[in-house]
Amino acid sequence: MRELILLRHAHAEPALPGQSDFDRPLAPHGVLEAEAAGRWLVQHRLVPDRVLYSPARRTRETLEAVVGVTGYVEQCLEESIYEATAGTLIGLADAHRDVDRLLLLGHNPGLERLAALLHSGSSSQYRGMPPGSIAVLAFASEGPVEPGAATLSAFWWP
């Protein structure tokens, strides 16, 4: 893998009474954020080769809006991304290192901790990823995806 792109789902509606967190849809402004994320990826020539995404409704809707802008990319639903730890996410990324540019679409705190872990080697130094934000991590070698092995090459938020 050459680059790992982390995309946090865009803003979602609050849960309605009796509605699970898993089933929360994107808010109207969240759709606009996701479309803006897709435009940013295209403008910076960072369209991924493969996307691994959480099964939560808001991540699926974020992906739909992003690929509506970028065009189709290979998509793999990954159940484990929902409520994933940085350790789970690093394992997923490592399992897909055959792809030059991989995008993980999921949730905090897992994504922001993964960014810190890969960049600095420690997940305790995370700064946060707002909804709809993108972190791009570049790897210098074809080795395993491991703590401290990446450089944060770009960060964007709507």
Sequence and secondary structure as in RCSB ss.txt:
>XXXX:A:sequence
MRELILLRHAHAEPALPGQSDFDRPLAPHGVLEAEAAGRWLVQHRLVPDRVLYSPARRTRETLEAVVGVTGYVEQ
CLEESIYEATAGTLIGLADAHRDVDRLLLLGHNPGLERLAALLHSGSSSQYRGMPPGSIAVLAFASEGPVEPGAA
TLSAFWWP
>XXXX:A:secstr
  EEEEEE   B    TT  GGG  B HHHHHHHHHHHHHHHHTT   SEEEE SSHHHHHHHHHHHHHH   EE
EE GGGTT  HHHHHHHHHHTTTSSEEEEEE TTHHHHHHHHHHHS GGG     TT EEEEEESSSS   TT E
EEEEEE  
